[in-house]
Amino acid sequence: MDSVFDEIYALLVIEQLYPGSVDNIYKWESPDWKNNDNSLGIEVTRAQNNHIGYTYNVMTKYLGVPKSQIPTKLLCNFCGGTIFSDGKLRAVSDSKGPVNGNRHVLFLLEHLETKLKKLNAPHFTICKQNYLFEFGICSFAEHDKLEFAEGIKRISASYSHTFDKIIVHALDSILCFTLGKDISIHTVPFQELTNLAGLYRNASKWEKGTLFSDININMQEQPLGQT
């Protein structure tokens, strides 16, 4: 799993939510994806800090592994929490203690502002519709939705170009935010999309200009469910 995997996965989710919206879409840079007629551009980001990313991408690889087989230096340098049982690593946490209960919303807003700066930079291709897809780190409570929606409005007010949709991948659902409109909540077949994204990731180098529909993943795709 890398940034290109994330971008492919995000594209598959968007196709689930809005069938046909990613037709004729290309791998690009600034934004990460766009249609050939610039009708839709999609930017993708993970709303987390480096330590959380390290926890998930490095430490979780050792789940179930005996402590003796985990590099000592890695355990000594890791500033998160670990739980061992029967001599094996059973769980990891990016924190050893309590954390800010709304930090996941703050991460999302920080990354939104970073991407808004990019969207308004001279080198960025502004499309008719511009989407931001953010991978979150937690589920959303009701007050989180309101806080994030208010944050989007506050931050976006400072920029000439804004995102038409901000799609948040929470742990158990997909939330779609649009300025001045209701929040829509969806579920998608997460594991099926993960597996499919892996096949697409390995099927191409995904250089700039690669047309998504041209990639052959050598499998008979099964219909994916959606609610």
ROPA-934396 format. One record per residue: chain; z, x, y of N, C-alpha, C, CB in turn. Coordinates in steps of 0.001 Angstrom, whole numbers, plus 500000, padded with zeros to 6 digits. Each point is the difference from the previous one (the first is absolute). Glycine has a CB too. Example, Ala and Ser with C-alpha at 12.3 -4.5 7.8 and 13.67 -1.06 7.14 Angstrom:
2
A; 507800; 513190; 494310; 500000; 499110; 501190; 500000; 500900; 501200; 501246; 498108; 498827
A; 498034; 501542; 502223; 500060; 500820; 501190; 500730; 499230; 501090; 497855; 501184; 499372
***
This chain:
227
A; 500000; 500838; 498809; 500000; 499162; 501191; 500000; 500877; 501247; 501217; 498173; 498756
A; 497811; 501580; 502146; 499901; 500741; 501240; 499525; 499043; 501081; 499517; 502177; 498780
A; 500142; 498360; 502391; 499601; 499120; 501103; 498726; 499222; 499672; 501069; 501593; 501604
A; 498008; 499022; 497663; 498770; 499289; 499643; 500308; 498875; 499018; 498654; 502097; 500375
A; 502246; 498154; 498688; 500436; 498930; 499094; 500568; 498836; 500807; 500491; 501692; 498182
A; 500379; 498623; 502792; 500579; 498956; 500844; 498914; 499193; 500708; 502037; 501422; 500321
A; 496956; 499277; 500188; 498926; 499327; 500734; 499196; 499077; 499083; 499874; 501958; 501568
A; 499883; 498496; 497200; 499267; 499172; 499037; 500829; 498781; 499606; 498799; 502040; 499140
A; 502477; 498193; 500594; 500893; 498897; 499624; 500052; 498962; 501122; 501376; 501567; 498564
A; 498757; 498899; 502675; 500049; 499080; 501137; 498721; 499163; 500072; 501483; 501617; 501246
A; 497385; 499011; 498513; 498727; 499292; 500040; 499958; 498905; 498928; 498874; 502080; 500880
A; 501616; 498226; 497933; 500011; 499021; 498920; 500918; 498822; 500328; 499519; 501838; 498364
A; 501608; 498443; 502281; 500902; 498923; 500406; 499329; 499110; 501041; 501989; 501465; 499515
A; 497366; 499139; 501468; 499332; 499231; 501042; 498893; 499125; 499422; 500534; 501808; 501639
A; 498748; 498700; 497366; 498974; 499202; 499339; 500626; 498804; 499287; 498581; 502057; 499716
A; 502634; 498142; 499738; 500710; 498883; 499373; 500365; 498932; 501031; 500902; 501572; 498261
A; 499556; 498865; 502888; 500454; 499064; 501027; 498838; 499306; 500695; 502014; 501417; 500330
A; 496925; 499345; 499916; 498847; 499484; 500755; 498725; 500342; 499240; 501231; 500251; 502214
A; 498467; 498982; 496731; 498831; 500307; 499156; 498716; 500140; 500808; 501100; 498775; 498142
A; 498172; 502308; 501573; 498738; 500249; 500668; 500118; 500781; 501293; 499219; 497941; 498981
A; 502020; 502260; 501494; 500174; 500660; 501300; 499668; 501483; 499957; 501750; 498337; 500525
A; 498298; 502275; 498291; 499746; 501444; 499922; 498614; 500310; 499422; 502464; 500365; 499726
A; 496655; 498646; 500282; 498622; 500252; 499547; 499358; 501062; 500890; 499796; 497624; 499131
A; 499430; 503252; 500262; 499271; 501051; 500732; 500918; 500916; 500797; 498073; 498454; 500140
A; 503108; 501806; 499325; 500936; 500857; 500722; 499870; 501447; 499527; 501576; 498054; 500285
A; 498604; 502870; 500638; 499836; 501425; 499733; 501332; 500725; 500173; 497598; 499883; 500756
A; 502562; 501216; 498483; 501102; 500925; 500287; 499676; 500691; 501306; 500537; 500353; 497532
A; 500442; 499710; 503347; 499745; 500535; 501325; 501214; 500785; 500470; 498444; 498087; 500523
A; 501481; 502386; 500689; 501146; 500643; 500646; 500138; 499379; 501381; 499688; 502192; 498706
A; 501490; 497362; 501595; 500256; 499373; 501318; 499055; 498849; 500282; 500820; 502185; 500830
A; 499245; 496703; 498441; 501009; 499613; 499024; 499705; 500511; 498579; 500415; 497990; 501400
A; 500516; 501728; 497692; 499848; 500471; 498619; 498855; 499308; 499284; 502430; 500475; 499943
A; 497284; 498271; 500413; 498882; 499229; 499454; 499334; 499238; 501129; 501142; 499789; 497753
A; 497540; 500011; 502130; 499324; 499112; 500942; 498701; 499482; 499394; 501020; 501246; 501937
A; 498540; 497590; 498543; 498711; 499453; 499594; 498885; 500725; 500741; 501050; 497751; 499527
A; 497746; 502169; 499926; 498882; 500698; 500640; 499631; 499408; 501352; 499161; 500566; 497744
A; 501195; 498179; 502517; 499705; 499391; 501293; 501225; 499979; 500921; 498257; 498605; 498878
A; 502798; 502137; 500726; 501240; 500067; 500793; 500646; 498626; 500210; 499067; 502008; 501144
A; 500745; 497115; 497891; 500631; 498682; 500102; 501470; 500050; 499585; 497778; 498934; 499550
A; 502589; 502051; 499616; 501390; 500128; 499556; 500351; 501470; 499810; 499882; 497746; 498876
A; 501256; 502643; 501673; 500537; 501334; 499774; 501414; 499876; 499470; 498554; 500970; 501826
A; 501795; 499891; 497217; 501317; 499938; 499367; 500659; 501369; 500064; 499229; 498147; 498468
A; 501974; 501894; 502068; 500802; 501218; 500057; 501208; 499797; 499083; 499238; 500536; 502398
A; 501149; 500520; 496864; 501059; 499890; 498986; 501067; 501060; 500256; 498347; 499094; 498307
A; 502933; 500526; 501523; 501084; 500967; 500180; 501195; 499633; 499129; 499226; 500440; 502349
A; 501574; 500558; 497325; 501280; 499779; 499323; 501114; 500080; 501033; 499112; 500961; 497819
A; 501647; 497971; 502346; 501049; 499938; 501016; 501312; 500527; 499421; 498865; 498023; 501099
A; 501207; 503293; 498815; 501204; 500653; 499481; 500077; 501389; 500606; 499914; 498680; 497827
A; 501234; 501966; 502019; 500087; 501374; 500474; 499701; 500963; 498853; 501695; 499322; 501747
A; 498260; 501973; 498555; 499625; 500989; 498987; 501004; 500062; 498857; 498862; 501311; 501779
A; 502411; 498480; 498536; 501013; 500091; 498953; 499871; 498868; 498988; 501519; 501121; 501625
A; 498208; 497672; 498867; 499790; 498872; 499081; 498760; 500248; 499153; 501102; 498418; 501628
A; 497841; 502078; 499000; 498793; 500321; 499241; 500271; 501051; 498937; 498630; 499430; 501997
A; 502160; 501572; 498354; 500355; 501046; 499039; 500810; 499411; 498847; 499986; 501717; 501845
A; 500927; 497390; 498476; 500832; 499383; 498967; 499149; 499279; 498966; 501845; 499748; 501662
A; 497216; 499440; 498821; 499180; 499204; 499088; 498938; 500825; 499289; 500401; 498052; 501464
A; 499001; 502890; 499242; 498869; 500750; 499435; 500404; 501194; 499161; 498709; 499272; 501936
A; 502473; 501266; 498302; 500445; 501186; 499258; 501155; 499681; 499062; 499260; 501421; 501905
A; 501810; 498060; 498651; 501209; 499816; 499192; 499827; 498963; 498889; 501322; 500629; 502001
A; 497960; 498291; 498283; 499877; 498958; 498972; 499182; 500458; 498792; 500182; 498299; 501805
A; 499102; 502813; 498328; 499262; 500539; 498859; 500939; 500471; 498890; 498170; 500683; 501559
A; 503085; 499556; 498816; 500956; 500538; 499031; 500926; 498931; 499421; 499901; 502152; 501226
A; 499841; 496595; 499054; 500828; 498938; 499432; 499945; 500038; 498476; 499599; 498583; 502042
A; 501564; 501399; 497324; 500083; 500063; 498546; 499980; 501396; 499432; 498915; 497840; 499980
A; 500946; 503166; 500881; 499918; 501398; 499555; 501401; 500612; 499976; 497656; 500216; 500955
A; 502692; 500568; 498004; 501305; 500668; 499961; 500192; 500915; 501205; 499955; 499891; 497500
A; 501270; 500176; 502980; 500292; 500801; 501183; 499596; 501461; 499807; 501885; 498451; 500532
A; 498244; 502038; 498250; 499675; 501400; 499714; 498516; 500303; 500185; 501899; 500046; 498399
A; 497261; 498905; 501580; 498556; 500194; 500134; 499492; 499759; 501425; 499783; 499322; 497621
A; 501131; 500343; 503279; 499626; 499784; 501401; 500295; 501286; 500766; 500480; 497487; 499860
A; 498561; 503033; 500913; 500227; 501251; 500736; 501290; 499956; 500815; 497529; 500333; 500108
A; 503324; 500652; 499684; 501291; 500045; 500688; 499828; 500005; 501513; 500962; 501226; 498052
A; 498052; 499523; 502428; 499768; 500090; 501436; 499661; 498634; 500577; 499217; 502359; 499724
A; 500026; 496841; 499521; 499621; 498682; 500469; 501239; 499115; 500178; 497770; 500237; 498844
A; 503127; 499796; 500186; 501217; 499187; 500073; 500913; 500467; 501128; 499839; 499579; 497541
A; 500252; 501722; 502657; 500876; 500544; 501043; 499489; 499662; 501397; 500637; 501854; 498450
A; 498045; 498145; 501710; 499407; 499767; 501319; 499846; 498524; 500337; 498812; 502144; 499740
A; 501255; 496982; 499244; 499794; 498578; 500225; 501216; 499410; 500710; 498520; 499858; 497956
A; 501258; 499539; 503203; 501126; 499473; 500780; 500229; 498510; 499767; 499538; 501739; 501709
A; 499772; 497684; 497326; 500226; 498609; 499636; 501033; 499895; 498896; 497664; 499445; 500670
A; 502403; 499390; 498702; 500967; 499775; 498932; 499351; 499977; 498632; 501384; 498733; 501599
A; 499350; 501707; 497400; 499519; 499982; 498612; 501064; 499398; 499094; 498567; 502033; 500428
A; 501008; 497282; 498542; 500915; 499447; 498997; 499559; 500491; 498629; 500470; 497941; 501423
A; 500446; 502732; 497881; 499739; 500492; 498656; 500827; 499209; 498992; 499487; 502300; 500907
A; 499922; 497427; 497943; 500696; 499340; 498905; 499542; 500625; 498695; 500202; 497840; 501312
A; 500744; 502520; 497839; 499678; 500681; 498740; 499179; 501257; 500247; 500060; 497801; 498814
A; 500224; 502851; 502315; 499331; 501257; 500304; 498591; 499864; 500554; 501360; 500957; 498234
A; 498193; 497805; 501992; 498635; 499785; 500496; 500023; 499326; 501376; 499166; 499816; 497623
A; 499807; 500481; 503173; 499883; 499400; 501319; 499563; 498540; 499856; 499434; 502255; 501026
A; 501423; 496841; 499414; 499722; 498574; 499824; 499551; 499312; 501282; 501669; 499995; 498186
A; 498722; 500537; 502976; 499623; 499370; 501261; 500095; 501013; 501125; 500797; 497763; 499171
A; 498376; 502033; 501846; 500062; 500833; 501205; 499986; 499089; 501219; 498826; 501932; 498833
A; 501757; 498542; 502237; 500013; 499281; 501268; 499733; 500991; 501116; 501620; 498272; 499105
A; 497677; 501287; 501918; 499735; 500915; 501112; 501242; 500236; 500850; 497635; 499221; 500021
A; 503452; 500024; 499727; 501240; 500170; 500755; 501189; 500050; 499054; 498987; 498812; 501968
A; 502035; 501964; 498417; 501229; 500060; 499225; 501005; 498949; 500454; 499608; 502431; 499649
A; 500091; 496892; 501404; 500930; 499004; 500528; 499269; 498847; 500649; 501676; 501788; 500350
A; 499030; 497404; 500435; 499385; 498843; 500666; 498900; 500424; 500962; 502160; 498772; 499790
A; 496869; 500357; 500395; 498903; 500250; 500942; 499880; 498806; 500932; 498770; 501450; 498317
A; 500535; 498739; 502774; 499731; 498925; 500948; 499270; 498869; 499299; 499909; 501645; 501899
A; 500641; 497153; 498166; 499438; 498880; 499258; 498619; 499568; 500442; 502284; 499288; 499658
A; 497321; 501071; 501555; 498662; 499605; 500461; 499090; 501207; 500189; 501009; 498012; 501122
A; 499318; 503100; 498225; 499180; 501200; 500192; 498566; 499784; 499536; 502045; 501398; 499718
A; 497740; 497737; 499269; 498638; 499763; 499526; 499157; 499343; 501085; 500858; 499783; 497653
A; 499758; 499351; 503161; 499282; 499383; 501117; 499729; 501045; 501079; 501078; 497765; 499506
A; 499893; 503086; 500762; 499820; 501052; 501002; 498883; 500959; 499592; 502429; 499815; 500614
A; 497521; 500536; 498096; 498915; 500864; 499506; 498650; 499329; 500222; 501545; 500997; 498274
A; 498369; 497709; 501414; 498745; 499268; 500169; 499562; 499994; 501463; 500585; 498566; 498025
A; 500353; 501230; 502885; 499675; 499969; 501420; 499624; 501382; 500524; 501549; 498066; 500268
A; 499125; 502971; 499255; 499658; 501364; 500401; 498583; 500355; 499574; 502409; 500643; 499828
A; 497247; 499000; 498941; 498657; 500309; 499502; 498950; 499116; 500671; 500990; 500709; 497804
A; 499389; 498065; 502542; 499094; 499143; 500755; 499648; 500655; 501330; 500980; 497956; 498900
A; 500015; 502550; 501799; 499721; 500614; 501296; 499135; 501242; 499847; 502168; 499113; 500863
A; 498097; 501678; 498099; 499173; 501179; 499736; 498546; 499603; 499783; 501981; 501162; 498995
A; 497811; 497778; 500245; 498634; 499556; 499715; 499352; 499319; 501204; 500648; 499730; 497609
A; 500147; 499642; 503243; 499442; 499425; 501219; 499497; 501102; 500930; 501554; 498031; 499788
A; 499170; 503067; 500276; 499537; 501142; 500798; 498682; 500523; 499450; 502378; 500604; 500565
A; 497526; 499440; 498101; 498762; 500454; 499375; 498870; 499019; 500259; 501326; 501171; 498240
A; 498971; 497533; 501641; 498994; 498961; 500231; 499413; 500100; 501406; 501196; 498511; 498379
A; 499620; 501886; 502587; 499571; 500085; 501387; 499504; 501385; 500407; 501618; 498214; 500482
A; 498293; 502701; 498563; 499489; 501341; 500292; 498467; 499972; 500069; 502013; 501046; 498852
A; 497385; 499871; 501902; 498538; 500000; 500187; 499200; 500121; 498704; 500414; 501005; 502206
A; 500121; 499703; 496793; 499224; 500251; 498782; 500036; 498832; 499017; 500476; 502413; 500301
A; 500378; 496590; 499919; 500174; 498907; 499047; 498894; 498966; 500178; 502490; 500375; 499995
A; 496947; 499154; 498882; 498967; 498969; 500041; 500653; 498624; 500100; 498433; 501459; 498649
A; 501432; 497899; 502482; 500540; 498661; 500186; 499040; 498990; 499386; 501198; 500707; 502119
A; 499319; 498471; 496976; 499171; 498993; 499331; 500292; 498610; 500570; 499954; 501408; 497900
A; 499237; 497636; 501720; 500206; 498632; 500468; 501357; 499490; 499551; 497530; 499585; 499938
A; 502835; 500715; 498807; 501322; 499691; 499469; 500624; 501314; 499534; 499298; 497634; 499291
A; 501960; 502611; 501105; 500700; 501232; 499632; 501298; 499644; 499278; 498993; 501232; 501982
A; 501133; 499241; 496773; 501177; 499708; 499185; 500832; 501272; 499821; 498752; 498146; 498799
A; 502567; 501676; 501174; 500910; 501076; 499624; 500734; 499578; 498740; 500269; 500753; 502412
A; 499677; 500085; 496563; 500705; 499734; 498741; 501142; 501005; 499901; 497888; 499096; 498847
A; 503351; 500402; 501080; 501174; 500867; 499928; 500745; 499799; 498685; 500191; 499934; 502498
A; 500070; 501164; 496808; 500864; 499961; 498821; 501447; 500095; 500466; 498206; 501060; 498531
A; 502584; 497902; 501208; 501405; 500018; 500352; 500851; 500555; 498864; 499613; 498050; 501505
A; 501693; 502011; 498716; 500899; 500564; 498989; 501016; 498989; 499491; 499708; 502208; 501074
A; 500290; 496563; 499474; 501001; 499000; 499608; 499380; 498609; 500005; 501845; 501436; 500942
A; 498912; 497629; 498517; 499642; 498600; 500132; 500343; 499533; 501413; 500383; 499603; 497521
A; 499084; 499249; 502873; 500232; 499459; 501337; 500930; 498794; 499933; 497738; 500818; 500732
A; 503361; 499240; 500022; 500826; 498816; 500210; 499394; 499210; 501159; 502106; 501178; 499132
A; 498381; 497610; 501081; 499439; 499164; 501065; 500139; 500663; 501364; 500544; 497971; 498653
A; 500609; 502637; 501620; 500185; 500625; 501308; 499112; 501237; 500162; 502356; 499143; 500037
A; 497279; 501504; 498837; 499083; 501146; 500074; 498621; 499561; 500504; 501248; 501117; 498111
A; 498306; 497730; 501428; 498685; 499493; 500415; 499971; 499764; 501504; 499685; 498930; 497748
A; 501382; 500440; 502766; 500065; 499720; 501430; 500081; 501299; 500802; 501126; 497804; 499515
A; 499702; 503136; 500021; 500145; 501271; 500704; 498682; 500766; 500046; 502393; 500087; 499288
A; 496891; 499920; 499586; 498734; 500731; 499959; 498949; 499317; 500870; 500546; 500801; 497684
A; 499391; 497870; 502244; 499023; 499256; 500814; 500254; 500234; 501487; 499809; 498251; 498195
A; 501451; 501741; 502214; 500333; 500248; 501408; 499666; 501440; 500383; 501829; 498270; 499881
A; 498408; 502653; 499184; 499682; 501398; 500257; 498505; 500219; 500156; 502029; 500651; 498727
A; 497172; 498686; 500451; 498539; 500096; 500121; 499556; 499564; 501391; 499745; 499573; 497528
A; 500776; 499299; 502929; 499627; 499458; 501308; 500402; 500960; 501110; 500251; 497667; 499114
A; 500957; 502874; 500794; 500503; 500893; 501053; 499187; 501298; 500079; 502294; 499030; 499674
A; 497452; 501576; 499178; 499298; 501282; 499973; 498525; 499829; 500335; 501627; 500831; 498298
A; 497759; 498124; 501174; 498559; 499793; 500213; 499666; 499722; 501464; 499837; 499124; 497672
A; 501141; 500355; 503076; 499753; 499661; 501404; 499622; 501206; 500847; 501596; 498137; 499741
A; 498700; 503056; 499769; 499728; 501220; 500769; 498621; 500581; 499732; 502421; 500459; 499962
A; 496793; 498902; 499174; 498722; 500580; 499592; 498831; 499057; 500256; 501212; 501314; 498276
A; 497657; 499266; 502101; 498795; 499205; 500255; 499444; 499410; 498717; 499489; 501442; 501964
A; 500447; 499387; 496983; 499513; 499548; 498696; 501193; 499822; 499062; 497775; 501189; 500339
A; 502260; 497691; 498973; 501093; 499712; 499074; 499428; 499607; 498644; 501486; 499270; 501910
A; 499386; 500703; 497080; 499561; 499613; 498657; 500001; 498475; 499885; 500916; 502159; 499025
A; 497977; 497300; 500448; 499885; 498556; 499839; 500920; 499487; 498906; 497644; 500129; 500786
A; 502528; 500661; 498178; 500937; 499665; 498929; 500789; 501249; 499623; 498464; 498172; 499136
A; 502825; 501633; 500630; 500859; 501062; 499465; 500524; 499493; 498670; 500661; 500883; 502325
A; 498930; 499778; 496615; 500328; 499570; 498641; 501056; 500943; 499447; 497674; 499033; 499635
A; 503467; 500416; 499991; 501117; 500803; 499500; 500165; 499790; 498506; 501139; 499857; 502232
A; 498823; 501253; 497036; 500244; 499959; 498558; 501490; 500233; 499782; 497641; 500839; 499448
A; 503111; 498076; 500389; 501419; 500103; 499690; 500158; 500210; 498494; 500616; 498517; 501980
A; 500624; 501583; 497562; 500214; 500284; 498574; 499579; 498843; 499099; 501881; 501482; 500653
A; 498209; 497294; 499860; 499748; 498849; 499140; 498972; 499023; 500549; 502299; 500254; 499213
A; 497084; 500078; 501905; 499043; 499072; 500599; 499132; 500723; 501025; 501600; 498092; 499634
A; 497367; 501213; 500822; 499133; 500486; 501065; 500185; 499074; 501190; 498310; 500987; 498356
A; 501994; 499584; 502804; 500202; 499207; 501202; 498904; 500315; 501005; 502488; 499950; 499604
A; 496899; 499020; 500964; 498917; 500172; 500962; 500455; 499491; 501364; 498263; 499766; 498170
A; 501726; 501136; 502815; 500432; 499676; 501354; 498785; 500007; 500927; 502299; 500997; 499568
A; 497616; 497982; 501271; 498955; 499916; 501012; 500667; 499624; 501311; 498222; 499340; 498294
A; 501431; 501353; 502794; 500619; 499724; 501288; 499880; 498529; 500380; 499494; 502338; 500696
A; 501649; 497044; 499599; 500008; 498620; 500464; 499770; 498955; 498935; 499220; 500883; 502095
A; 500768; 499516; 496639; 499749; 499042; 498920; 501099; 500094; 498945; 497516; 500158; 500411
A; 502488; 498877; 498678; 501002; 499979; 498940; 499814; 501171; 499043; 500120; 497511; 500192
A; 500961; 502849; 499145; 499970; 501054; 498991; 499625; 499372; 498667; 501749; 501369; 501239
A; 497303; 499216; 498064; 499650; 499502; 498664; 500522; 500971; 498949; 497937; 498841; 500908
A; 502526; 500597; 497988; 500601; 500798; 498928; 499222; 499754; 498715; 502290; 499896; 501095
A; 497390; 501171; 498188; 499166; 499903; 498803; 500601; 500840; 498870; 497952; 499619; 501436
A; 501665; 500037; 497361; 500263; 500873; 498857; 498661; 500355; 499376; 502293; 498963; 499575
A; 497618; 502241; 499891; 498789; 500471; 499345; 500407; 500659; 498687; 498794; 500335; 502229
A; 500268; 499871; 496849; 500327; 500678; 498724; 500172; 501498; 500226; 498719; 498248; 498710
A; 502476; 502142; 501715; 500256; 501375; 500426; 499614; 501045; 498953; 501840; 499111; 501389
A; 498588; 500687; 497366; 499731; 501006; 498978; 498510; 500092; 499678; 502277; 499592; 499058
A; 497057; 499272; 500885; 498556; 500015; 499726; 499239; 500722; 501110; 500227; 497840; 498735
A; 500180; 501908; 502502; 499343; 500671; 501123; 500299; 501491; 500017; 500136; 497881; 501300
A; 501077; 502488; 498296; 500350; 501417; 499905; 499124; 500702; 498973; 502357; 499465; 500660
A; 497498; 499906; 498176; 499159; 500587; 498955; 498538; 500101; 500457; 501557; 499063; 498253
A; 497964; 499900; 502400; 498615; 499977; 500468; 499778; 501061; 501082; 499858; 497539; 499458
A; 501108; 502606; 501432; 499888; 501012; 501050; 499944; 501403; 499406; 501231; 498486; 501571
A; 499526; 501726; 497341; 499971; 501295; 499333; 498629; 500312; 499430; 502404; 499732; 499470
A; 496944; 499259; 499964; 498656; 500199; 499450; 499010; 500341; 501112; 500524; 498401; 498127
A; 499560; 500868; 502965; 499108; 500285; 501133; 500282; 501381; 500590; 499872; 497540; 500499
A; 501394; 502828; 499580; 500352; 501303; 500592; 499385; 501141; 499202; 502148; 499030; 500866
A; 497861; 500842; 497818; 499497; 501070; 499141; 498477; 499981; 499839; 502171; 499921; 498804
A; 497189; 499029; 501672; 498560; 499848; 499778; 499148; 500661; 501075; 500503; 497883; 498848
A; 500104; 502605; 502224; 499219; 500557; 501100; 500837; 500992; 500812; 498639; 497882; 500096
A; 500669; 502985; 500636; 500689; 500894; 500939; 500350; 499270; 501293; 498779; 501961; 499017
A; 500624; 496870; 501195; 500262; 499148; 501155; 499795; 500747; 501313; 501620; 498705; 498621
A; 497222; 501930; 501474; 499650; 500668; 501249; 499617; 498962; 501053; 499225; 502042; 498727
A; 500798; 498351; 502520; 499650; 499109; 501099; 498597; 499439; 499782; 501490; 501302; 501575
A; 498382; 497390; 498529; 498712; 499341; 499796; 499812; 499419; 498619; 499096; 501534; 501650
A; 501862; 498684; 497428; 499895; 499440; 498656; 500112; 498479; 500055; 500975; 502110; 499022
A; 498025; 497208; 500440; 500000; 498538; 499973; 500838; 499527; 498808; 497701; 499913; 501108
A; 503307; 499285; 499157; 500927; 499577; 498953; 499280; 499302; 498851; 501778; 499774; 501730
A; 497276; 499362; 498599; 499315; 499229; 498966; 499087; 500852; 499123; 500110; 498050; 501514
A; 499613; 503180; 498889; 499154; 500887; 499199; 500765; 500718; 498896; 498575; 500298; 501995
A; 502744; 499632; 498033; 500814; 500749; 499036; 500109; 499234; 498697; 501294; 501049; 501871
A; 498328; 499611; 497050; 500063; 499420; 498666; 501243; 500513; 499301; 497487; 499820; 499882
A; 503419; 499273; 499769; 501228; 500427; 499323; 499915; 499833; 498486; 501271; 499383; 502045
A; 497536; 500279; 497472; 499754; 499969; 498551; 500975; 499119; 499233; 499089; 502273; 500215
A; 501089; 496526; 500284; 500842; 499047; 499274; 499534; 498600; 500353; 501986; 501591; 499990
A; 498294; 497485; 499125; 499688; 498607; 500281; 501204; 499411; 500703; 498443; 499792; 497994
A; 501424; 499964; 503305; 501137; 499528; 500782; 500369; 498577; 499596; 499318; 501488; 501907
A; 501981; 498282; 498030; 500510; 498681; 499702; 500395; 499322; 501309; 500805; 500754; 497712
A; 499096; 497918; 502360; 500425; 499300; 501230; 501459; 500280; 500289; 498313; 498196; 499588
A; 501997; 502034; 501654; 501380; 500257; 500409; 500573; 498757; 500650; 499507; 502448; 500317
A; 501741; 497249; 499348; 500627; 498798; 500531; 500515; 500177; 501400; 500598; 499397; 497719
A; 499663; 499509; 502965; 500515; 500016; 501379; 500695; 498677; 500271; 498156; 501570; 500770
A; 502904; 498512; 500027; 500629; 498775; 500499; 500210; 500169; 501478; 501139; 499523; 497794
***
